[in-house]
Amino acid sequence: MITTKVGPGRDPSGRWLPHATPEQLRGQIEDGCE
């Protein structure tokens, strides 16, 4: 089984980043599988 966590992120100051695009979410998944 492979699990991964994707979703909103925070900038260096702790503020929430804008909504992620589908491409950014896919990138998070691919980064998590390396």
Backbone hydrogen bonds in HBPLUS format (Angstrom, degrees):
<---DONOR---> <-ACCEPTOR-->    atom                        ^
c    i                          cat <-CA-CA->   ^        H-A-AA   ^      H-
h    n   atom  resd res      DA  || num        DHA   H-A  angle D-A-AA Bond
n    s   type  num  typ     dist DA aas  dist angle  dist       angle   num
A0017-LEU N   A0009-GLY O   2.87 MM   8  5.53 163.2  1.90 148.7 146.1     1
A0011-ASP N   A0015-ARG O   2.86 MM   4  5.55 157.1  1.91 156.8 163.1     2
A0014-GLY N   A0011-ASP O   2.86 MM   3  5.33 162.2  1.89 121.1 127.2     3
A0024-GLN N   A0021-THR O   3.05 MM   3  5.15 117.6  2.46  99.2 114.3     4
A0025-LEU N   A0021-THR O   2.99 MM   4  6.34 160.1  2.03 158.2 163.8     5
A0026-ARG N   A0022-PRO O   2.94 MM   4  6.16 157.8  1.99 146.4 152.6     6
A0027-GLY N   A0023-GLU O   2.95 MM   4  6.18 151.9  2.03 142.1 150.0     7
A0028-GLN N   A0024-GLN O   2.96 MM   4  6.30 149.0  2.06 146.2 154.1     8
A0029-ILE N   A0025-LEU O   3.06 MM   4  6.41 155.1  2.13 148.6 154.8     9
A0030-GLU N   A0026-ARG O   2.89 MM   4  6.19 164.6  1.92 154.3 158.4    10
A0031-ASP N   A0027-GLY O   2.85 MM   4  5.99 157.8  1.90 149.1 155.3    11
A0032-GLY N   A0028-GLN O   3.03 MM   4  6.15 149.3  2.13 140.8 148.8    12
A0033-CYS N   A0030-GLU O   3.20 MM   3  5.21 143.6  2.34  97.0 107.3    13
A0034-GLU N   A0031-ASP O   3.38 MM   3  5.58 167.0  2.40 106.6 110.3    14
